[in-house]
Amino acid sequence: MDQNWHQIPNEVKFGIRYLSAHFYPKRYMSRWVILKPLSIKFSERVGSYSPQQYQEELDHFTFFESYFSSEPLSEIELPVSYISFFDDLVEDFKSGDLDRVVTRFHLVTEGILATTGLNVLRSVGEQHNLPIFVDGIKHIIEDEARHINFGLSLINDKEFALKRLEELYPEAMKIVIDGQPYLKALMPFERITAMMEDLKRGKESRLKS
């Protein structure tokens, strides 16, 4: 943890922890324990899927757990909308349908939700001079960009993907709206939602190309 962490406003600190818990939902990990074997099975099915990507996801968990070791993210309660979204991710993995997995995980979860959240965390970390935190977030952003590009390359049915994007985007936005009381301490809320809209348009453009 950065030395000046305790000098920043309490509402900002909680907002950072709240948003970080979306990337490391320690409180709920046992609920989704089946995701680990399902993810491994998925990686074995996709010949070009590198085990390094799975390891990088684990490394991201390690960063958040280590950085917030004195203020555990397991204390953070996440909204029902988030929990439901990841319950559905488990069902997508269980289905074995590649396009279902990729559209929820790579297209929306990583491509819109995570990208938005990481950019907010980087911005607030820079604003409040948290160099250790910012360095870790930048590393995760680089990893996620590779994961997203790889995942989108796996989409077989672009028409299905576009329909899924329209279906899942409101669910993603609901997660963010439910966190508005805490997220607005980090960045003007309209900037956060505008970022999501821009990312959605970018994904639509890529799928239509």
MDAnalysis code that builds the backbone (N, CA, C; Angstrom):
import MDAnalysis as mda
import numpy as np

u = mda.Universe.empty(627, n_residues=209, atom_resindex=np.repeat(np.arange(209), 3), trajectory=True)
u.add_TopologyAttr("name", ["N", "CA", "C"] * 209)
u.add_TopologyAttr("resid", np.arange(1, 210))
u.add_TopologyAttr("resname", ["MET", "ASP", "GLN", "ASN", "TRP", "HIS", "GLN", "ILE", "PRO", "ASN", "GLU", "VAL", "LYS", "PHE", "GLY", "ILE", "ARG", "TYR", "LEU", "SER", "ALA", "HIS", "PHE", "TYR", "PRO", "LYS", "ARG", "TYR", "MET", "SER", "ARG", "TRP", "VAL", "ILE", "LEU", "LYS", "PRO", "LEU", "SER", "ILE", "LYS", "PHE", "SER", "GLU", "ARG", "VAL", "GLY", "SER", "TYR", "SER", "PRO", "GLN", "GLN", "TYR", "GLN", "GLU", "GLU", "LEU", "ASP", "HIS", "PHE", "THR", "PHE", "PHE", "GLU", "SER", "TYR", "PHE", "SER", "SER", "GLU", "PRO", "LEU", "SER", "GLU", "ILE", "GLU", "LEU", "PRO", "VAL", "SER", "TYR", "ILE", "SER", "PHE", "PHE", "ASP", "ASP", "LEU", "VAL", "GLU", "ASP", "PHE", "LYS", "SER", "GLY", "ASP", "LEU", "ASP", "ARG", "VAL", "VAL", "THR", "ARG", "PHE", "HIS", "LEU", "VAL", "THR", "GLU", "GLY", "ILE", "LEU", "ALA", "THR", "THR", "GLY", "LEU", "ASN", "VAL", "LEU", "ARG", "SER", "VAL", "GLY", "GLU", "GLN", "HIS", "ASN", "LEU", "PRO", "ILE", "PHE", "VAL", "ASP", "GLY", "ILE", "LYS", "HIS", "ILE", "ILE", "GLU", "ASP", "GLU", "ALA", "ARG", "HIS", "ILE", "ASN", "PHE", "GLY", "LEU", "SER", "LEU", "ILE", "ASN", "ASP", "LYS", "GLU", "PHE", "ALA", "LEU", "LYS", "ARG", "LEU", "GLU", "GLU", "LEU", "TYR", "PRO", "GLU", "ALA", "MET", "LYS", "ILE", "VAL", "ILE", "ASP", "GLY", "GLN", "PRO", "TYR", "LEU", "LYS", "ALA", "LEU", "MET", "PRO", "PHE", "GLU", "ARG", "ILE", "THR", "ALA", "MET", "MET", "GLU", "ASP", "LEU", "LYS", "ARG", "GLY", "LYS", "GLU", "SER", "ARG", "LEU", "LYS", "SER"])
u.atoms.positions = np.array([
    [0.845, -1.193, 0.000],
    [0.000, 0.000, 0.000],
    [0.881, 1.244, 0.000],
    [0.453, 2.267, -0.714],
    [1.209, 3.517, -0.781],
    [1.219, 4.213, 0.577],
    [2.331, 4.895, 0.859],
    [2.508, 5.531, 2.161],
    [1.451, 6.593, 2.448],
    [0.994, 7.280, 1.414],
    [0.037, 8.371, 1.630],
    [-1.420, 7.925, 1.492],
    [-1.655, 6.624, 1.473],
    [-3.021, 6.113, 1.342],
    [-3.953, 6.729, 2.389],
    [-3.486, 6.813, 3.627],
    [-4.339, 7.277, 4.719],
    [-4.539, 8.785, 4.713],
    [-3.889, 9.477, 3.798],
    [-4.037, 10.930, 3.715],
    [-5.154, 11.349, 2.759],
    [-5.657, 10.433, 1.970],
    [-6.695, 10.800, 1.008],
    [-8.070, 10.702, 1.679],
    [-9.058, 11.417, 1.167],
    [-10.387, 11.438, 1.806],
    [-10.995, 10.039, 1.948],
    [-11.722, 9.845, 3.037],
    [-12.307, 8.532, 3.317],
    [-13.234, 8.047, 2.207],
    [-14.020, 8.977, 1.623],
    [-14.956, 8.555, 0.584],
    [-14.221, 8.101, -0.676],
    [-13.043, 8.682, -0.920],
    [-12.229, 8.263, -2.066],
    [-11.603, 6.899, -1.781],
    [-11.092, 6.731, -0.579],
    [-10.509, 5.436, -0.211],
    [-11.544, 4.317, -0.328],
    [-12.739, 4.577, 0.188],
    [-13.757, 3.531, 0.105],
    [-14.158, 3.281, -1.341],
    [-14.257, 4.348, -2.126],
    [-14.601, 4.191, -3.540],
    [-13.578, 3.345, -4.279],
    [-12.302, 3.563, -3.983],
    [-11.232, 2.773, -4.602],
    [-11.355, 1.311, -4.186],
    [-11.597, 1.082, -2.907],
    [-11.739, -0.299, -2.426],
    [-12.990, -0.957, -3.010],
    [-14.065, -0.200, -3.080],
    [-15.317, -0.729, -3.637],
    [-15.118, -1.154, -5.087],
    [-14.511, -0.291, -5.885],
    [-14.301, -0.618, -7.294],
    [-13.276, -1.739, -7.449],
    [-12.237, -1.732, -6.635],
    [-11.223, -2.789, -6.692],
    [-11.825, -4.153, -6.370],
    [-12.816, -4.173, -5.484],
    [-13.452, -5.442, -5.113],
    [-14.182, -6.080, -6.288],
    [-14.523, -5.288, -7.294],
    [-15.138, -5.860, -8.500],
    [-14.125, -6.707, -9.278],
    [-12.849, -6.398, -9.097],
    [-11.789, -7.158, -9.771],
    [-11.286, -8.314, -8.909],
    [-11.497, -8.205, -7.614],
    [-11.118, -9.282, -6.695],
    [-12.243, -9.433, -5.662],
    [-13.335, -10.098, -6.065],
    [-14.508, -10.222, -5.185],
    [-14.314, -11.287, -4.114],
    [-13.351, -11.051, -3.247],
    [-12.950, -12.032, -2.246],
    [-14.133, -12.547, -1.428],
    [-15.057, -11.676, -1.109],
    [-16.209, -12.034, -0.276],
    [-17.066, -13.128, -0.917],
    [-17.009, -13.211, -2.246],
    [-17.917, -14.095, -2.984],
    [-17.201, -15.212, -3.743],
    [-15.902, -15.339, -3.546],
    [-15.126, -16.275, -4.360],
    [-15.626, -17.714, -4.225],
    [-16.052, -18.095, -3.034],
    [-16.509, -19.477, -2.849],
    [-17.769, -19.754, -3.665],
    [-18.542, -18.709, -3.942],
    [-19.771, -18.856, -4.731],
    [-19.450, -19.280, -6.158],
    [-18.303, -18.806, -6.662],
    [-17.937, -19.062, -8.059],
    [-16.700, -19.955, -8.179],
    [-16.493, -20.807, -7.182],
    [-15.307, -21.653, -7.167],
    [-15.245, -22.558, -8.395],
    [-16.409, -22.894, -8.950],
    [-16.445, -23.771, -10.126],
    [-15.866, -23.095, -11.366],
    [-15.730, -21.770, -11.332],
    [-15.184, -21.071, -12.496],
    [-13.753, -21.500, -12.807],
    [-13.000, -21.868, -11.783],
    [-11.607, -22.261, -12.033],
    [-11.527, -23.494, -12.929],
    [-12.141, -24.628, -12.566],
    [-12.065, -25.790, -13.468],
    [-12.739, -25.539, -14.811],
    [-13.816, -24.739, -14.816],
    [-14.475, -24.436, -16.085],
    [-13.571, -23.608, -16.989],
    [-12.831, -22.666, -16.395],
    [-11.910, -21.838, -17.177],
    [-10.766, -22.668, -17.743],
    [-10.271, -23.590, -16.931],
    [-9.189, -24.465, -17.393],
    [-9.682, -25.340, -18.546],
    [-10.888, -25.867, -18.406],
    [-11.470, -26.689, -19.470],
    [-11.644, -25.873, -20.742],
    [-12.073, -24.622, -20.578],
    [-12.245, -23.724, -21.721],
    [-10.910, -23.487, -22.417],
    [-9.862, -23.242, -21.631],
    [-8.545, -22.973, -22.217],
    [-8.013, -24.181, -22.969],
    [-8.355, -25.379, -22.499],
    [-7.915, -26.599, -23.181],
    [-8.650, -26.789, -24.505],
    [-9.900, -26.329, -24.565],
    [-10.692, -26.444, -25.797],
    [-10.183, -25.515, -26.879],
    [-9.707, -24.342, -26.470],
    [-9.277, -23.321, -27.429],
    [-7.774, -23.461, -27.611],
    [-7.382, -24.024, -28.733],
    [-5.983, -24.361, -28.955],
    [-5.019, -23.207, -28.809],
    [-5.448, -22.000, -29.197],
    [-4.538, -20.853, -29.157],
    [-4.555, -20.132, -27.819],
    [-5.369, -20.631, -26.881],
    [-5.485, -19.975, -25.579],
    [-4.252, -20.290, -24.745],
    [-3.556, -19.262, -24.343],
    [-2.317, -19.456, -23.601],
    [-2.590, -19.584, -22.107],
    [-1.962, -20.574, -21.446],
    [-2.093, -20.678, -19.987],
    [-1.619, -19.405, -19.287],
    [-0.791, -18.632, -19.988],
    [-0.298, -17.378, -19.414],
    [-1.456, -16.427, -19.102],
    [-2.492, -16.447, -19.940],
    [-3.629, -15.553, -19.710],
    [-4.342, -15.906, -18.412],
    [-4.499, -17.189, -18.160],
    [-5.129, -17.623, -16.911],
    [-4.260, -17.220, -15.725],
    [-2.946, -17.389, -15.867],
    [-2.032, -17.027, -14.787],
    [-2.061, -15.530, -14.522],
    [-2.187, -14.747, -15.581],
    [-2.248, -13.291, -15.408],
    [-3.482, -12.883, -14.611],
    [-4.598, -13.570, -14.828],
    [-5.801, -13.272, -14.048],
    [-5.546, -13.543, -12.561],
    [-4.848, -14.624, -12.262],
    [-4.506, -14.936, -10.872],
    [-3.567, -13.888, -10.298],
    [-2.638, -13.405, -11.129],
    [-1.709, -12.360, -10.683],
    [-2.453, -11.078, -10.335],
    [-3.520, -10.788, -11.066],
    [-4.317, -9.591, -10.769],
    [-4.954, -9.724, -9.386],
    [-5.468, -10.911, -9.079],
    [-6.029, -11.149, -7.745],
    [-4.965, -10.906, -6.675],
    [-3.769, -11.414, -6.937],
    [-2.677, -11.285, -5.973],
    [-2.340, -9.826, -5.716],
    [-2.343, -9.015, -6.777],
    [-2.044, -7.590, -6.608],
    [-3.047, -6.933, -5.671],
    [-4.336, -7.134, -5.922],
    [-5.355, -6.488, -5.093],
    [-5.325, -7.013, -3.661],
    [-5.114, -8.317, -3.502],
    [-5.058, -8.887, -2.155],
    [-3.874, -8.326, -1.378],
    [-2.734, -8.203, -2.051],
    [-1.538, -7.688, -1.399],
    [-1.666, -6.203, -1.075],
    [-2.147, -5.426, -2.044],
    [-2.221, -3.975, -1.836],
    [-3.181, -3.631, -0.696],
    [-4.277, -4.350, -0.606],
    [-5.283, -4.049, 0.414],
    [-5.229, -5.038, 1.580],
    [-4.050, -5.559, 1.867],
    [-3.926, -6.568, 2.926],
    [-4.352, -6.034, 4.295],
    [-4.158, -4.737, 4.531],
    [-4.536, -4.158, 5.828],
    [-5.988, -3.687, 5.855],
    [-6.616, -3.614, 4.693],
    [-8.032, -3.229, 4.589],
    [-8.695, -4.185, 3.594],
    [-8.890, -5.433, 3.986],
    [-9.291, -6.505, 3.054],
    [-10.540, -6.186, 2.233],
    [-10.470, -6.556, 0.967],
    [-11.612, -6.337, 0.081],
    [-12.773, -7.271, 0.404],
    [-12.521, -8.273, 1.224],
    [-13.603, -9.170, 1.645],
    [-14.632, -8.431, 2.495],
    [-14.274, -7.248, 2.979],
    [-15.207, -6.434, 3.764],
    [-16.231, -5.725, 2.876],
    [-15.965, -5.682, 1.579],
    [-16.803, -4.923, 0.651],
    [-17.965, -5.770, 0.144],
    [-19.166, -5.234, 0.306],
    [-20.360, -5.901, -0.208],
    [-20.675, -5.355, -1.597],
    [-20.798, -6.236, -2.564],
    [-21.075, -5.841, -3.942],
    [-22.569, -5.977, -4.242],
    [-23.061, -5.238, -5.251],
    [-24.499, -5.243, -5.532],
    [-25.002, -6.572, -6.097],
    [-26.285, -6.800, -5.914],
    [-26.923, -8.013, -6.432],
    [-26.748, -8.111, -7.942],
    [-26.761, -6.967, -8.619],
    [-26.602, -6.962, -10.081],
    [-25.266, -7.572, -10.496],
    [-24.214, -7.301, -9.727],
    [-22.886, -7.867, -10.008],
    [-22.913, -9.379, -9.781],
    [-23.475, -9.784, -8.650],
    [-23.518, -11.203, -8.310],
    [-24.300, -11.986, -9.362],
    [-25.432, -11.449, -9.779],
    [-26.248, -12.119, -10.794],
    [-25.515, -12.232, -12.123],
    [-24.784, -11.172, -12.475],
    [-24.052, -11.165, -13.737],
    [-23.013, -12.285, -13.758],
    [-22.328, -12.478, -12.636],
    [-21.304, -13.519, -12.594],
    [-21.904, -14.905, -12.387],
    [-23.062, -14.983, -11.758],
    [-23.776, -16.267, -11.742],
    [-24.080, -16.705, -13.172],
    [-24.487, -15.747, -13.990],
    [-24.794, -16.051, -15.394],
    [-23.531, -16.389, -16.184],
    [-22.403, -15.791, -15.793],
    [-21.137, -16.139, -16.446],
    [-20.811, -17.610, -16.205],
    [-21.052, -18.074, -14.988],
    [-20.841, -19.490, -14.679],
    [-21.700, -20.358, -15.594],
    [-22.957, -19.963, -15.778],
    [-23.854, -20.735, -16.641],
    [-23.370, -20.724, -18.089],
    [-22.822, -19.598, -18.528],
    [-22.276, -19.539, -19.884],
    [-21.109, -20.508, -20.042],
    [-20.229, -20.546, -19.054],
    [-19.112, -21.492, -19.108],
    [-19.620, -22.930, -19.100],
    [-20.626, -23.195, -18.281],
    [-21.184, -24.552, -18.220],
    [-21.776, -24.982, -19.555],
    [-22.320, -24.029, -20.298],
    [-22.970, -24.350, -21.575],
    [-21.985, -24.891, -22.599],
    [-20.711, -24.503, -22.463],
    [-19.710, -24.920, -23.433],
    [-19.794, -24.177, -24.749],
    [-20.697, -23.204, -24.838],
    [-20.882, -22.416, -26.062],
    [-19.831, -21.315, -26.103],
    [-18.907, -21.431, -27.035],
    [-17.783, -20.502, -27.110],
    [-18.238, -19.056, -27.251],
    [-19.204, -18.815, -28.135],
    [-19.658, -17.443, -28.353],
    [-20.351, -16.867, -27.118],
    [-21.051, -17.698, -26.371],
    [-21.678, -17.221, -25.127],
    [-20.624, -16.806, -24.118],
    [-19.589, -17.616, -23.979],
    [-18.514, -17.305, -23.031],
    [-17.789, -16.033, -23.438],
    [-17.390, -15.976, -24.693],
    [-16.583, -14.849, -25.168],
    [-17.360, -13.537, -25.116],
    [-18.648, -13.582, -25.471],
    [-19.410, -12.330, -25.484],
    [-19.633, -11.783, -24.079],
    [-19.909, -12.656, -23.119],
    [-20.100, -12.148, -21.761],
    [-18.767, -11.785, -21.112],
    [-17.762, -12.658, -21.274],
    [-16.506, -12.438, -20.553],
    [-15.597, -11.429, -21.246],
    [-15.190, -11.720, -22.469],
    [-14.228, -10.848, -23.146],
    [-14.867, -9.563, -23.683],
    [-16.050, -9.685, -24.265],
    [-16.681, -8.532, -24.908],
    [-17.220, -7.527, -23.894],
    [-17.981, -8.022, -22.909],
    [-18.651, -7.106, -21.978],
    [-17.921, -6.980, -20.639],
    [-17.611, -8.123, -20.001],
    [-16.978, -8.047, -18.679],
    [-15.619, -7.364, -18.762],
    [-14.747, -7.870, -19.618],
    [-13.417, -7.269, -19.759],
    [-13.442, -6.042, -20.668],
    [-14.148, -6.164, -21.790],
    [-14.088, -5.118, -22.809],
    [-14.783, -3.826, -22.450],
    [-15.784, -3.898, -21.568],
    [-16.505, -2.678, -21.181],
    [-16.388, -2.420, -19.679],
    [-16.851, -3.361, -18.865],
    [-16.838, -3.138, -17.420],
    [-15.426, -2.978, -16.860],
    [-14.573, -3.957, -17.123],
    [-13.223, -3.908, -16.560],
    [-12.411, -2.757, -17.136],
    [-12.533, -2.525, -18.431],
    [-11.780, -1.431, -19.052],
    [-12.179, -0.096, -18.443],
    [-13.469, 0.108, -18.252],
    [-13.939, 1.342, -17.612],
    [-13.412, 1.446, -16.187],
    [-13.599, 0.392, -15.415],
    [-13.176, 0.413, -14.020],
    [-11.692, 0.635, -13.842],
    [-10.891, -0.013, -14.665],
    [-9.438, 0.141, -14.561],
    [-9.006, 1.557, -14.912],
    [-9.645, 2.152, -15.900],
    [-9.303, 3.530, -16.255],
    [-9.687, 4.502, -15.148],
    [-10.798, 4.240, -14.482],
    [-11.188, 5.072, -13.337],
    [-10.167, 4.920, -12.213],
    [-9.770, 3.693, -11.918],
    [-8.793, 3.451, -10.853],
    [-7.446, 4.086, -11.178],
    [-7.016, 3.987, -12.409],
    [-5.751, 4.617, -12.795],
    [-5.840, 6.129, -12.622],
    [-6.929, 6.709, -13.076],
    [-7.098, 8.157, -13.005],
    [-7.096, 8.658, -11.564],
    [-7.861, 8.002, -10.701],
    [-7.931, 8.461, -9.312],
    [-6.621, 8.191, -8.582],
    [-5.937, 7.111, -8.954],
    [-4.640, 6.826, -8.354],
    [-3.609, 7.876, -8.709],
    [-3.635, 8.327, -9.950],
    [-2.723, 9.389, -10.381],
    [-3.078, 10.706, -9.705],
    [-4.356, 10.975, -9.598],
    [-4.823, 12.222, -8.989],
    [-4.393, 12.334, -7.530],
    [-4.382, 11.203, -6.826],
    [-4.056, 11.212, -5.399],
    [-2.651, 10.682, -5.112],
    [-1.833, 10.618, -6.146],
    [-0.418, 10.263, -5.995],
    [-0.230, 8.927, -5.271],
    [-0.760, 7.881, -5.891],
    [-0.608, 6.517, -5.373],
    [0.210, 5.711, -6.383],
    [1.532, 5.914, -6.430],
    [2.355, 5.317, -7.487],
    [2.364, 3.789, -7.502],
    [2.372, 3.159, -6.341],
    [2.375, 1.692, -6.302],
    [1.064, 1.161, -6.879],
    [-0.030, 1.782, -6.476],
    [-1.341, 1.370, -6.971],
    [-1.445, 1.588, -8.474],
    [-1.030, 2.759, -8.937],
    [-1.120, 3.084, -10.364],
    [-0.279, 2.124, -11.195],
    [0.912, 1.798, -10.717],
    [1.778, 0.880, -11.458],
    [1.108, -0.489, -11.609],
    [0.488, -0.963, -10.537],
    [-0.206, -2.250, -10.607],
    [-1.389, -2.216, -11.554],
    [-2.145, -1.124, -11.522],
    [-3.310, -0.993, -12.396],
    [-2.879, -0.913, -13.861],
    [-1.817, -0.178, -14.139],
    [-1.327, -0.076, -15.521],
    [-0.921, -1.447, -16.056],
    [-0.310, -2.242, -15.227],
    [0.092, -3.593, -15.636],
    [-1.144, -4.435, -15.968],
    [-2.174, -4.318, -15.134],
    [-3.412, -5.063, -15.385],
    [-4.070, -4.591, -16.675],
    [-4.069, -3.285, -16.919],
    [-4.653, -2.738, -18.149],
    [-3.975, -3.339, -19.378],
    [-2.656, -3.444, -19.341],
    [-1.914, -4.031, -20.465],
    [-2.317, -5.491, -20.675],
    [-2.414, -6.240, -19.585],
    [-2.819, -7.648, -19.689],
    [-4.230, -7.771, -20.257],
    [-5.139, -6.959, -19.725],
    [-6.537, -7.048, -20.143],
    [-6.707, -6.715, -21.620],
    [-5.940, -5.762, -22.110],
    [-6.038, -5.395, -23.532],
    [-5.711, -6.595, -24.417],
    [-4.699, -7.365, -24.034],
    [-4.352, -8.573, -24.795],
    [-5.469, -9.607, -24.703],
    [-6.011, -9.780, -23.501],
    [-7.071, -10.773, -23.305],
    [-8.302, -10.430, -24.138],
    [-8.657, -9.145, -24.154],
    [-9.840, -8.707, -24.903],
    [-9.651, -8.961, -26.391],
    [-8.518, -8.549, -26.924],
    [-8.263, -8.739, -28.357],
    [-8.275, -10.212, -28.731],
    [-7.692, -11.029, -27.866],
    [-7.690, -12.467, -28.133],
    [-9.113, -13.015, -28.117],
    [-9.871, -12.646, -27.095],
    [-11.229, -13.151, -26.973],
    [-12.099, -12.775, -28.151],
    [-12.006, -11.515, -28.581],
    [-12.832, -11.072, -29.702],
    [-12.463, -11.801, -30.990],
    [-11.215, -12.229, -31.094],
    [-10.797, -12.968, -32.293],
    [-11.432, -14.354, -32.350],
    [-11.977, -14.816, -31.231],
    [-12.583, -16.150, -31.169],
    [-14.051, -16.155, -31.577],
    [-14.655, -14.981, -31.700],
    [-16.084, -14.915, -32.010],
    [-16.358, -15.491, -33.395],
    [-17.257, -16.452, -33.439],
    [-17.615, -17.086, -34.710],
    [-18.805, -16.398, -35.377],
    [-19.778, -16.015, -34.578],
    [-21.028, -15.451, -35.096],
    [-21.139, -13.992, -34.658],
    [-20.775, -13.084, -35.551],
    [-20.774, -11.665, -35.188],
    [-22.178, -11.117, -34.989],
    [-23.148, -11.647, -35.721],
    [-24.531, -11.205, -35.528],
    [-25.011, -11.575, -34.125],
    [-24.674, -12.782, -33.702],
    [-25.011, -13.210, -32.345],
    [-24.328, -12.306, -31.329],
    [-23.060, -11.987, -31.582],
    [-22.298, -11.149, -30.655],
    [-22.915, -9.762, -30.523],
    [-23.362, -9.195, -31.626],
    [-24.003, -7.875, -31.586],
    [-25.300, -7.924, -30.784],
    [-26.074, -8.980, -30.970],
    [-27.320, -9.129, -30.214],
    [-27.028, -9.320, -28.728],
    [-26.001, -10.089, -28.429],
    [-25.627, -10.318, -27.026],
    [-25.148, -9.028, -26.379],
    [-24.425, -8.227, -27.133],
    [-23.955, -6.946, -26.607],
    [-25.146, -6.078, -26.199],
    [-26.167, -6.032, -27.051],
    [-27.371, -5.259, -26.734],
    [-28.094, -5.845, -25.520],
    [-28.042, -7.149, -25.386],
    [-28.712, -7.833, -24.276],
    [-27.976, -7.622, -22.954],
    [-26.649, -7.715, -23.000],
    [-25.854, -7.688, -21.774],
    [-25.471, -6.288, -21.319],
    [-25.432, -5.340, -22.242],
    [-24.986, -3.993, -21.879],
    [-25.842, -3.367, -20.771],
    [-27.174, -3.470, -20.824],
    [-27.969, -2.915, -19.718],
    [-27.644, -3.558, -18.369],
    [-27.304, -4.846, -18.382],
    [-26.916, -5.517, -17.142],
    [-25.608, -4.931, -16.615],
    [-24.678, -4.672, -17.526],
    [-23.405, -4.068, -17.135],
    [-23.623, -2.662, -16.583],
    [-24.476, -1.894, -17.255],
    [-24.761, -0.535, -16.796],
    [-25.440, -0.544, -15.432],
    [-26.284, -1.539, -15.181],
    [-26.964, -1.643, -13.883],
    [-25.952, -1.825, -12.760],
    [-24.909, -2.609, -13.007],
    [-23.858, -2.794, -12.006],
    [-23.222, -1.455, -11.661],
    [-22.945, -0.667, -12.680],
    [-22.296, 0.628, -12.475],
    [-23.240, 1.608, -11.778],
    [-24.490, 1.643, -12.201],
    [-25.468, 2.540, -11.575],
    [-25.663, 2.184, -10.100],
    [-25.671, 0.898, -9.791],
    [-25.819, 0.475, -8.398],
    [-24.641, 0.941, -7.540],
    [-23.497, 1.174, -8.171],
    [-22.324, 1.639, -7.435],
    [-22.142, 3.144, -7.445],
    [-23.088, 3.853, -8.033],
    [-22.952, 5.307, -8.180],
    [-22.638, 6.039, -6.871],
    [-23.261, 5.692, -5.749],
    [-22.966, 6.417, -4.508],
    [-21.484, 6.399, -4.121],
    [-20.763, 5.365, -4.537],
    [-19.349, 5.236, -4.190],
    [-18.440, 5.677, -5.335],
    [-18.862, 5.401, -6.554],
    [-18.034, 5.716, -7.723],
    [-17.942, 7.208, -7.980],
    [-18.982, 7.958, -7.615],
    [-18.976, 9.396, -7.893],
    [-17.914, 10.130, -7.087],
    [-17.364, 9.489, -6.060],
    [-16.263, 10.091, -5.302],
    [-14.951, 9.993, -6.066],
    [-14.918, 9.127, -7.077],
    [-13.688, 8.896, -7.833],
    [-13.625, 9.707, -9.117],
    [-14.789, 9.931, -9.723],
    [-14.858, 10.606, -11.020],
    [-16.314, 11.022, -11.237],
    [-16.554, 12.158, -11.903],
    [-17.941, 12.517, -12.209],
    [-18.657, 11.345, -12.877],
    [-19.835, 11.000, -12.361],
    [-20.487, 9.774, -12.810],
    [-20.802, 9.786, -14.298],
    [-21.132, 10.967, -14.832],
    [-21.445, 11.039, -16.261],
    [-20.226, 10.712, -17.115],
    [-19.035, 10.961, -16.606],
    [-17.816, 10.586, -17.337],
    [-17.662, 9.073, -17.376],
    [-18.017, 8.417, -16.290],
    [-17.917, 6.960, -16.234],
    [-18.880, 6.322, -17.231],
    [-20.124, 6.772, -17.229],
    [-21.101, 6.191, -18.154],
    [-20.778, 6.541, -19.604],
    [-20.223, 7.734, -19.827],
    [-19.823, 8.112, -21.192],
    [-18.695, 7.210, -21.684],
    [-17.793, 6.854, -20.784],
    [-16.702, 5.948, -21.134],
    [-17.254, 4.592, -21.561],
    [-18.246, 4.124, -20.833],
    [-18.870, 2.849, -21.183],
    [-19.543, 2.916, -22.546],
    [-20.240, 3.998, -22.811],
    [-20.912, 4.164, -24.105],
    [-19.900, 4.170, -25.247],
    [-18.778, 4.849, -25.040],
    [-17.730, 4.886, -26.066],
    [-17.184, 3.488, -26.336],
    [-16.965, 2.731, -25.273],
    [-16.449, 1.373, -25.426],
    [-17.462, 0.481, -26.138],
    [-18.724, 0.647, -25.817],
    [-19.778, -0.134, -26.486],
    [-19.791, 0.163, -27.982],
    [-19.730, 1.447, -28.338],
    [-19.719, 1.815, -29.756],
    [-18.495, 1.245, -30.457],
    [-17.363, 1.256, -29.772],
    [-16.150, 0.701, -30.356],
    [-16.276, -0.787, -30.625],
    [-16.883, -1.509, -29.687],
    [-17.079, -2.952, -29.869],
    [-18.054, -3.219, -31.015],
    [-19.111, -2.409, -31.105],
    [-20.073, -2.568, -32.196],
    [-19.399, -2.346, -33.545],
    [-18.579, -1.314, -33.616],
    [-17.880, -1.005, -34.866],
    [-16.963, -2.146, -35.274],
    [-16.267, -2.708, -34.297],
    [-15.351, -3.815, -34.603],
    [-16.115, -5.042, -35.078],
    [-17.242, -5.325, -34.451],
    [-18.026, -6.501, -34.832],
    [-18.670, -6.343, -36.204],
    [-18.926, -5.113, -36.602],
    [-19.561, -4.860, -37.896],
    [-18.561, -4.774, -39.043],
    [-17.284, -4.694, -38.701],
    [-16.259, -4.519, -39.749],
    [-15.947, -5.835, -40.457],
])
